[in-house]
Amino acid sequence: MFTRISALWRQALLLCLGGSAALLVGCGGDDSATGPSTTPSTIASAPVTNVIGSVTGESLQPGFLVYYPFTTPASGTIGVTVDWTLATSDLDVFLARGTTPCTAAQFNSRQCPLVGSAESKTAKPERLSVPDQAAGSYILYIGNYGNTQESLSFQLTLTTVAGTRAVPAPRVTGGAKGAISGTAVLR
């Protein structure tokens, strides 16, 4: 009987070892569709933000609108942050595509080719982010809807995907601005 049990144990052990060996062979570097993937995963590129223009200490009369033409060297998200002196003032930000500034009548009737605006009565600073913009010419408009002269500063940024060549454009300066004025410009 001892011999018979030993023989059964031996057969069971051989079956277990044989089955384990078969399983190990199945775990090899097989290229079947059911095996683990060896395809490298694609890693998304990180966004890169560049300052493409800024102005500090620019004076803006109440009821006036100033504009700053600029060019983006690559497609991406255009960001604008505008800050000013008094929290009680209301400055708003508008971004249009193109090279020719709008007239006061076009602006007030919303006939400008705007791609975005930030028009909060209480936000300070005013921020605007306009995604998916093509490389090209734009005009930044800043309007003083308050009753007081303001000193404003702004920063323009362009956020692109890494790998996209983003050469900073020439800085926007006070000399590149224009003013649209009139009796009812921003009223």
C-alpha positions, 0 to 999 in steps of 0.5 A: 500500500505504501508503494501504491501511494508513493506511485500516486504521489509521484504521478501527481507530482509529475502532472503538477510539474509538467503543467507548471512547465507548460504554463511557463512556456506559455509566458514566453515572448510570444507576439500573439494578440493576447500577450502583453503589448510591447508598443511604446506608449506615446507621451503627451508633450508638455505645453510651453508658455512664452511672453510675447509682449508686455507694457507697463505704466500706460495711461488710459483715459475713461471712455477710451479704447487703446489697441496694440497690434502683435503677431504670433509666430506659432499656433497656440493659446493666446493669454492676456493679463491686464492690471491697473491701479484702482479696484473701482475702475472697470477695464475690459480686454478684447482680442481680434484677428487681423492687422487693421484696427476697428473704428469706434463705430465698428467696435461699439457695434461689435463689428470687429473680428473678435476671437475673445473678450474678458468683460467683467465689471469686478475682476482685477486683473482682467484675464483672457485665454483664447485657445487654438489660435493660428499663427498670425496677426492680432490686435489687443484692445483695452477699454476703460469703462470706468470714470477715472484715468488709469495706469495699466500694465499687461502681459501677452503670452503664447502657449504652444505644445512642446516640439512646436517651434515658438520663437518670441515675437518682437515685444509690444511697446507703448509706441506700437499702440493706437487710440480710438476715441470719441464722444461715445466710444465705450458708452 
